């Protein structure tokens, strides 16, 4: 891909088939067309911003706030109920899936959070973990550095694909990608890099929107998983698992509770 321009024209991230004959879906628009590969049926944005634009122009802290405002104006009641349920689940029921998976599958050691934002998750890791991160937003990378450096960790300000290639092999006990892989222009290449930097037996924990969910089919263009141009890949349980296994990793948790058809998101854990 030529990343010297402001836009990247993409072939299918899953099978590398040309985008020229793909089916154009109604979920996109003229600026950010969404297409379905006519060979493997993977859904993705035909064009995406180059990595450099993600550092500032399309930085997560900017686009997420814009998206929140749009959803609040369009569906204020639904958004209020969604916030209340999230608060109830995390504060009252004390359920937060990512910390539970980290504790279950990563006994300790170096943990890499790809797309770590301001380091909020890394700050909550117990002392047995040494926190590291990769973050494309300059402002968020600086904030995350202040969080992890006192604990002996570090943050790399770079896009994920470049960053992962700079890290040593067999180095991390765990890699986290919570709500990140849907943003990555080269998901196959990034997962190859993840497999490289994981220690033998190390795990990657991934959360992505579930394009195969009933909610997406019912809510159509109003589905919360659609964010243009931030979300460039739209995974189903089948192609997410296949993409991970392709890198030589073994799926260790991906049951029905992790990919409920009624849930907008899905979780998968794989080991090297």
C-alpha positions, 0 to 999 in steps of 0.5 A, spaced: 500 500 500 502 507 498 501 510 505 504 517 502 497 519 500 492 522 505 488 516 503 489 508 503 486 504 497 485 497 500 484 490 497 480 485 502 484 484 508 482 477 509 484 474 502 487 480 499 482 479 493 481 486 489 476 491 491 474 492 484 468 487 484 466 487 491 459 489 493 458 496 495 454 496 502 449 501 504 452 502 511 458 507 508 457 513 504 461 516 498 467 518 502 468 512 506 465 506 501 463 500 505 464 493 501 463 486 502 469 482 498 465 477 493 470 472 494 470 471 502 465 476 504 469 480 509 466 487 510 471 493 510 472 500 508 475 501 501 478 507 503 481 509 510 485 514 512 493 514 512 496 512 519 499 519 519 492 522 519 490 518 525 495 521 530 492 528 530 486 529 525 483 522 526 485 521 533 481 517 537 480 522 543 477 527 537 473 522 533 470 518 539 467 525 542 464 527 536 461 520 535 458 520 542 455 527 541 452 524 534 449 518 538 446 523 544 442 527 539 440 521 535 438 517 540 438 520 547 434 515 551 437 509 548 444 512 550 442 514 557 440 507 558 446 504 555 450 508 560 446 506 566 447 499 564 454 499 563 455 503 570 450 497 573 454 492 570 461 494 572 459 498 579 454 494 582 455 487 579 462 488 579 463 485 572 468 487 567 471 482 562 477 484 560 481 484 567 477 478 569 481 475 562 487 478 564 487 475 571 485 468 568 490 467 562 496 472 564 500 470 570 504 476 570 510 479 566 510 484 561 503 486 558 503 490 551 496 494 550 496 496 543 492 502 542 493 504 549 490 511 549 492 515 555 494 508 559 487 508 563 487 500 562 495 499 564 494 504 570 489 498 573 494 492 572 496 489 578 503 490 580 505 483 578 504 486 571 509 490 567 505 495 563 507 497 555 503 500 550 503 502 543 499 509 541 498 513 535 495 519 538 501 523 540 497 527 546 495 520 548 501 517 548 504 522 552 499 521 557 500 514 557 507 515 558 506 518 565 502 512 567 507 507 565 514 509 566 514 510 574 512 502 573 518 500 569 514 500 562 514 504 556 509 507 551 511 507 543 508 513 539 507 510 533 502 506 529 501 499 531 503 495 525 510 499 525 510 499 532 510 491 533 515 490 528 520 494 532 519 490 538 523 484 540 521 477 539 518 472 545 518 478 549 511 479 552 507 474 556 500 478 554 498 482 548 491 486 549 487 489 543 480 491 546 476 495 541 482 496 536 483 491 531 477 494 527 481 500 526 487 497 523 488 497 516 493 491 516 489 486 521 493 480 518 500 484 518 498 486 525 496 479 528 503 476 525 507 481 529 503 479 535 505 472 534 512 474 533 512 478 540 509 473 544 512 469 549 511 461 548 505 460 551 503 467 551 496 470 550 493 475 546 486 478 548 482 481 543 475 485 543 472 487 537 465 489 534 461 483 532 458 484 525 455 478 525 450 480 531 443 480 531 443 487 533 447 489 527 442 486 522 436 489 526 439 496 527 442 496 520 445 503 519 444 505 526 448 499 529 453 502 534 459 498 531 459 503 525 464 508 525 466 512 519 472 512 518 475 509 524 472 502 524 475 500 517 474 492 518 468 488 520 469 482 523 464 476 524 466 470 529 468 466 523 473 470 520 476 473 526 477 466 529 480 464 522 485 470 522 488 468 528 489 461 527 492 463 520 498 466 524 499 459 528 496 461 534 491 457 538 484 459 540 483 458 548 477 461 549 471 463 544 465 460 547 458 462 546 458 467 552 464 470 548 460 471 542 453 472 543 449 474 537 445 479 542 451 482 543 454 488 539 461 485 541 465 479 542 472 477 545 477 472 543 483 469 547 488 465 543 495 463 545 502 462 542 
